[in-house]
Structures are given as structure tokens and as C-alpha cells.
Amino acid sequence: MTNLQIFLTVAVITGVTILTRVLPFLVFPENKETPEFVAYLGKVLPFSIMGMLVVYCFKSVSLSAWPYGFPELIASVSVVLVHKWKHNLLLSIGGGTVLYMILVQVVF
């Protein structure tokens, strides 16, 4: 890549990033009420995205071959239990990830 290509790439990425940050303020100014549909999406999309992430995480688990999904199951249960116990998202996801890596690399 030439210096011009690198500069243009960075300029486009910067412009798009700024546009995505500014666009909501331009479309929905403070004195204008947020449309009901956008408010609805703000309430339901986080749960939908979490559901999609869970499906994505378990899509390649083989229940017919060793270790039969045990590391994934144990790590998932630990994430839920730690989150119910401490209500700390970083601790529950981080702890579950570390536990899963230990289970995959050392135990199973």
C-alpha cells in the first residue's frame, strides 16, 4: 500500500466513525421525541443480541464426540452462577472464559 492509500483508508474509517457517533444527535435532536419504534428496539435488541451470541458460542459443540460439550456446559453454568452471585458482568464473563480455557487445555 502506498502512503496515499493508507491516508485515504484512515480518513474514510475516521469519517465513518465520526458519522456513526454524530448521526443519532442529528436525527433525534434533544427537543424531538424519540420514535416509539426506536425506543422499542432499544429495549429488545440487547436481549436479542445476547441470545444470538449464545447460539454462536454453542454452534460448534459436538454432543456425539468427546468431551461431549462438558467444558462448554461447565463454563456456561459458572457464568450464570457467578453473575447471579456477584452481579458483575466482567467477573462472570471473564471468569467463565478463564475456566473454559483451563478446562479445554488442561482437564479435557
PyMOL CGO cylinders between C-alpha atoms (Angstrom):
from pymol import cmd
from pymol.cgo import CYLINDER

trace = [
    CYLINDER, 0.00, 0.00, 0.00, 1.18, 3.46, -0.78, 0.3, 1, 1, 1, 1, 1, 1,
    CYLINDER, 1.18, 3.46, -0.78, 1.09, 6.34, 1.68, 0.3, 1, 1, 1, 1, 1, 1,
    CYLINDER, 1.09, 6.34, 1.68, -1.87, 7.85, -0.19, 0.3, 1, 1, 1, 1, 1, 1,
    CYLINDER, -1.87, 7.85, -0.19, -3.86, 4.61, 0.13, 0.3, 1, 1, 1, 1, 1, 1,
    CYLINDER, -3.86, 4.61, 0.13, -3.09, 4.39, 3.82, 0.3, 1, 1, 1, 1, 1, 1,
    CYLINDER, -3.09, 4.39, 3.82, -4.10, 8.03, 4.33, 0.3, 1, 1, 1, 1, 1, 1,
    CYLINDER, -4.10, 8.03, 4.33, -7.36, 7.57, 2.42, 0.3, 1, 1, 1, 1, 1, 1,
    CYLINDER, -7.36, 7.57, 2.42, -8.17, 4.39, 4.31, 0.3, 1, 1, 1, 1, 1, 1,
    CYLINDER, -8.17, 4.39, 4.31, -7.63, 6.07, 7.68, 0.3, 1, 1, 1, 1, 1, 1,
    CYLINDER, -7.63, 6.07, 7.68, -9.61, 9.12, 6.53, 0.3, 1, 1, 1, 1, 1, 1,
    CYLINDER, -9.61, 9.12, 6.53, -12.60, 7.01, 5.44, 0.3, 1, 1, 1, 1, 1, 1,
    CYLINDER, -12.60, 7.01, 5.44, -12.54, 4.97, 8.66, 0.3, 1, 1, 1, 1, 1, 1,
    CYLINDER, -12.54, 4.97, 8.66, -12.33, 8.18, 10.72, 0.3, 1, 1, 1, 1, 1, 1,
    CYLINDER, -12.33, 8.18, 10.72, -15.16, 9.80, 8.79, 0.3, 1, 1, 1, 1, 1, 1,
    CYLINDER, -15.16, 9.80, 8.79, -17.46, 6.80, 9.14, 0.3, 1, 1, 1, 1, 1, 1,
    CYLINDER, -17.46, 6.80, 9.14, -16.70, 6.51, 12.86, 0.3, 1, 1, 1, 1, 1, 1,
    CYLINDER, -16.70, 6.51, 12.86, -17.48, 10.18, 13.44, 0.3, 1, 1, 1, 1, 1, 1,
    CYLINDER, -17.48, 10.18, 13.44, -20.64, 9.92, 11.33, 0.3, 1, 1, 1, 1, 1, 1,
    CYLINDER, -20.64, 9.92, 11.33, -21.94, 6.97, 13.37, 0.3, 1, 1, 1, 1, 1, 1,
    CYLINDER, -21.94, 6.97, 13.37, -21.32, 8.92, 16.57, 0.3, 1, 1, 1, 1, 1, 1,
    CYLINDER, -21.32, 8.92, 16.57, -22.95, 12.17, 15.36, 0.3, 1, 1, 1, 1, 1, 1,
    CYLINDER, -22.95, 12.17, 15.36, -25.84, 10.78, 13.29, 0.3, 1, 1, 1, 1, 1, 1,
    CYLINDER, -25.84, 10.78, 13.29, -28.15, 9.92, 16.23, 0.3, 1, 1, 1, 1, 1, 1,
    CYLINDER, -28.15, 9.92, 16.23, -27.86, 13.50, 17.53, 0.3, 1, 1, 1, 1, 1, 1,
    CYLINDER, -27.86, 13.50, 17.53, -28.70, 14.87, 14.10, 0.3, 1, 1, 1, 1, 1, 1,
    CYLINDER, -28.70, 14.87, 14.10, -31.66, 12.54, 13.55, 0.3, 1, 1, 1, 1, 1, 1,
    CYLINDER, -31.66, 12.54, 13.55, -33.04, 12.83, 17.10, 0.3, 1, 1, 1, 1, 1, 1,
    CYLINDER, -33.04, 12.83, 17.10, -32.33, 16.32, 18.50, 0.3, 1, 1, 1, 1, 1, 1,
    CYLINDER, -32.33, 16.32, 18.50, -33.00, 16.92, 22.20, 0.3, 1, 1, 1, 1, 1, 1,
    CYLINDER, -33.00, 16.92, 22.20, -36.27, 18.74, 21.66, 0.3, 1, 1, 1, 1, 1, 1,
    CYLINDER, -36.27, 18.74, 21.66, -37.63, 16.00, 19.38, 0.3, 1, 1, 1, 1, 1, 1,
    CYLINDER, -37.63, 16.00, 19.38, -39.13, 12.90, 20.98, 0.3, 1, 1, 1, 1, 1, 1,
    CYLINDER, -39.13, 12.90, 20.98, -37.59, 9.55, 20.13, 0.3, 1, 1, 1, 1, 1, 1,
    CYLINDER, -37.59, 9.55, 20.13, -39.92, 7.47, 17.96, 0.3, 1, 1, 1, 1, 1, 1,
    CYLINDER, -39.92, 7.47, 17.96, -41.69, 4.62, 19.72, 0.3, 1, 1, 1, 1, 1, 1,
    CYLINDER, -41.69, 4.62, 19.72, -40.15, 2.04, 17.38, 0.3, 1, 1, 1, 1, 1, 1,
    CYLINDER, -40.15, 2.04, 17.38, -36.60, 3.18, 18.18, 0.3, 1, 1, 1, 1, 1, 1,
    CYLINDER, -36.60, 3.18, 18.18, -37.34, 3.07, 21.92, 0.3, 1, 1, 1, 1, 1, 1,
    CYLINDER, -37.34, 3.07, 21.92, -38.76, -0.44, 21.48, 0.3, 1, 1, 1, 1, 1, 1,
    CYLINDER, -38.76, -0.44, 21.48, -35.63, -1.57, 19.65, 0.3, 1, 1, 1, 1, 1, 1,
    CYLINDER, -35.63, -1.57, 19.65, -33.51, -0.11, 22.43, 0.3, 1, 1, 1, 1, 1, 1,
    CYLINDER, -33.51, -0.11, 22.43, -35.35, -2.33, 24.90, 0.3, 1, 1, 1, 1, 1, 1,
    CYLINDER, -35.35, -2.33, 24.90, -35.38, -5.62, 22.97, 0.3, 1, 1, 1, 1, 1, 1,
    CYLINDER, -35.38, -5.62, 22.97, -32.16, -5.62, 20.92, 0.3, 1, 1, 1, 1, 1, 1,
    CYLINDER, -32.16, -5.62, 20.92, -29.72, -6.18, 23.81, 0.3, 1, 1, 1, 1, 1, 1,
    CYLINDER, -29.72, -6.18, 23.81, -31.53, -9.40, 24.75, 0.3, 1, 1, 1, 1, 1, 1,
    CYLINDER, -31.53, -9.40, 24.75, -31.72, -10.50, 21.12, 0.3, 1, 1, 1, 1, 1, 1,
    CYLINDER, -31.72, -10.50, 21.12, -28.02, -9.89, 20.63, 0.3, 1, 1, 1, 1, 1, 1,
    CYLINDER, -28.02, -9.89, 20.63, -27.16, -11.86, 23.77, 0.3, 1, 1, 1, 1, 1, 1,
    CYLINDER, -27.16, -11.86, 23.77, -29.30, -14.74, 22.50, 0.3, 1, 1, 1, 1, 1, 1,
    CYLINDER, -29.30, -14.74, 22.50, -27.51, -14.68, 19.16, 0.3, 1, 1, 1, 1, 1, 1,
    CYLINDER, -27.51, -14.68, 19.16, -24.13, -14.69, 20.92, 0.3, 1, 1, 1, 1, 1, 1,
    CYLINDER, -24.13, -14.69, 20.92, -25.13, -17.72, 22.99, 0.3, 1, 1, 1, 1, 1, 1,
    CYLINDER, -25.13, -17.72, 22.99, -26.23, -19.58, 19.86, 0.3, 1, 1, 1, 1, 1, 1,
    CYLINDER, -26.23, -19.58, 19.86, -22.99, -18.59, 18.11, 0.3, 1, 1, 1, 1, 1, 1,
    CYLINDER, -22.99, -18.59, 18.11, -20.90, -19.84, 21.05, 0.3, 1, 1, 1, 1, 1, 1,
    CYLINDER, -20.90, -19.84, 21.05, -22.60, -23.24, 21.11, 0.3, 1, 1, 1, 1, 1, 1,
    CYLINDER, -22.60, -23.24, 21.11, -22.97, -23.80, 17.35, 0.3, 1, 1, 1, 1, 1, 1,
    CYLINDER, -22.97, -23.80, 17.35, -19.83, -25.92, 17.00, 0.3, 1, 1, 1, 1, 1, 1,
    CYLINDER, -19.83, -25.92, 17.00, -20.25, -28.02, 20.15, 0.3, 1, 1, 1, 1, 1, 1,
    CYLINDER, -20.25, -28.02, 20.15, -20.32, -31.72, 19.30, 0.3, 1, 1, 1, 1, 1, 1,
    CYLINDER, -20.32, -31.72, 19.30, -22.53, -33.74, 21.62, 0.3, 1, 1, 1, 1, 1, 1,
    CYLINDER, -22.53, -33.74, 21.62, -21.58, -37.00, 19.88, 0.3, 1, 1, 1, 1, 1, 1,
    CYLINDER, -21.58, -37.00, 19.88, -17.80, -36.86, 20.40, 0.3, 1, 1, 1, 1, 1, 1,
    CYLINDER, -17.80, -36.86, 20.40, -15.52, -36.48, 23.41, 0.3, 1, 1, 1, 1, 1, 1,
    CYLINDER, -15.52, -36.48, 23.41, -15.75, -34.28, 25.55, 0.3, 1, 1, 1, 1, 1, 1,
    CYLINDER, -15.75, -34.28, 25.55, -19.49, -34.13, 24.68, 0.3, 1, 1, 1, 1, 1, 1,
    CYLINDER, -19.49, -34.13, 24.68, -19.78, -30.40, 25.39, 0.3, 1, 1, 1, 1, 1, 1,
    CYLINDER, -19.78, -30.40, 25.39, -18.83, -30.71, 29.06, 0.3, 1, 1, 1, 1, 1, 1,
    CYLINDER, -18.83, -30.71, 29.06, -16.33, -27.80, 29.07, 0.3, 1, 1, 1, 1, 1, 1,
    CYLINDER, -16.33, -27.80, 29.07, -18.89, -25.50, 27.45, 0.3, 1, 1, 1, 1, 1, 1,
    CYLINDER, -18.89, -25.50, 27.45, -21.64, -26.61, 29.82, 0.3, 1, 1, 1, 1, 1, 1,
    CYLINDER, -21.64, -26.61, 29.82, -19.49, -26.22, 32.94, 0.3, 1, 1, 1, 1, 1, 1,
    CYLINDER, -19.49, -26.22, 32.94, -18.21, -22.79, 31.87, 0.3, 1, 1, 1, 1, 1, 1,
    CYLINDER, -18.21, -22.79, 31.87, -21.72, -21.61, 30.96, 0.3, 1, 1, 1, 1, 1, 1,
    CYLINDER, -21.72, -21.61, 30.96, -23.17, -22.70, 34.27, 0.3, 1, 1, 1, 1, 1, 1,
    CYLINDER, -23.17, -22.70, 34.27, -20.31, -20.98, 36.08, 0.3, 1, 1, 1, 1, 1, 1,
    CYLINDER, -20.31, -20.98, 36.08, -21.01, -17.73, 34.19, 0.3, 1, 1, 1, 1, 1, 1,
    CYLINDER, -21.01, -17.73, 34.19, -24.66, -17.83, 35.21, 0.3, 1, 1, 1, 1, 1, 1,
    CYLINDER, -24.66, -17.83, 35.21, -23.91, -18.72, 38.84, 0.3, 1, 1, 1, 1, 1, 1,
    CYLINDER, -23.91, -18.72, 38.84, -21.18, -16.10, 39.28, 0.3, 1, 1, 1, 1, 1, 1,
    CYLINDER, -21.18, -16.10, 39.28, -23.39, -13.46, 37.69, 0.3, 1, 1, 1, 1, 1, 1,
    CYLINDER, -23.39, -13.46, 37.69, -26.31, -14.35, 39.97, 0.3, 1, 1, 1, 1, 1, 1,
    CYLINDER, -26.31, -14.35, 39.97, -23.95, -14.30, 42.95, 0.3, 1, 1, 1, 1, 1, 1,
    CYLINDER, -23.95, -14.30, 42.95, -21.94, -11.12, 42.31, 0.3, 1, 1, 1, 1, 1, 1,
    CYLINDER, -21.94, -11.12, 42.31, -23.97, -9.26, 39.63, 0.3, 1, 1, 1, 1, 1, 1,
    CYLINDER, -23.97, -9.26, 39.63, -20.69, -8.33, 37.95, 0.3, 1, 1, 1, 1, 1, 1,
    CYLINDER, -20.69, -8.33, 37.95, -20.68, -8.83, 34.19, 0.3, 1, 1, 1, 1, 1, 1,
    CYLINDER, -20.68, -8.83, 34.19, -16.91, -8.55, 33.80, 0.3, 1, 1, 1, 1, 1, 1,
    CYLINDER, -16.91, -8.55, 33.80, -16.25, -11.03, 36.59, 0.3, 1, 1, 1, 1, 1, 1,
    CYLINDER, -16.25, -11.03, 36.59, -18.78, -13.57, 35.35, 0.3, 1, 1, 1, 1, 1, 1,
    CYLINDER, -18.78, -13.57, 35.35, -17.76, -13.49, 31.67, 0.3, 1, 1, 1, 1, 1, 1,
    CYLINDER, -17.76, -13.49, 31.67, -14.05, -13.21, 32.42, 0.3, 1, 1, 1, 1, 1, 1,
    CYLINDER, -14.05, -13.21, 32.42, -14.20, -16.00, 34.98, 0.3, 1, 1, 1, 1, 1, 1,
    CYLINDER, -14.20, -16.00, 34.98, -16.18, -18.21, 32.63, 0.3, 1, 1, 1, 1, 1, 1,
    CYLINDER, -16.18, -18.21, 32.63, -13.69, -17.62, 29.84, 0.3, 1, 1, 1, 1, 1, 1,
    CYLINDER, -13.69, -17.62, 29.84, -10.72, -18.45, 32.07, 0.3, 1, 1, 1, 1, 1, 1,
    CYLINDER, -10.72, -18.45, 32.07, -12.49, -21.55, 33.39, 0.3, 1, 1, 1, 1, 1, 1,
    CYLINDER, -12.49, -21.55, 33.39, -13.33, -22.69, 29.85, 0.3, 1, 1, 1, 1, 1, 1,
    CYLINDER, -13.33, -22.69, 29.85, -9.72, -22.26, 28.71, 0.3, 1, 1, 1, 1, 1, 1,
    CYLINDER, -9.72, -22.26, 28.71, -8.46, -24.23, 31.70, 0.3, 1, 1, 1, 1, 1, 1,
    CYLINDER, -8.46, -24.23, 31.70, -10.98, -26.98, 31.08, 0.3, 1, 1, 1, 1, 1, 1,
    CYLINDER, -10.98, -26.98, 31.08, -10.15, -27.24, 27.38, 0.3, 1, 1, 1, 1, 1, 1,
    CYLINDER, -10.15, -27.24, 27.38, -6.38, -27.04, 27.71, 0.3, 1, 1, 1, 1, 1, 1,
    CYLINDER, -6.38, -27.04, 27.71, -5.74, -28.92, 30.96, 0.3, 1, 1, 1, 1, 1, 1,
    CYLINDER, -5.74, -28.92, 30.96, -8.69, -31.06, 32.03, 0.3, 1, 1, 1, 1, 1, 1,
    CYLINDER, -8.69, -31.06, 32.03, -10.30, -32.34, 28.84, 0.3, 1, 1, 1, 1, 1, 1,
]
cmd.load_cgo(trace, "trace")
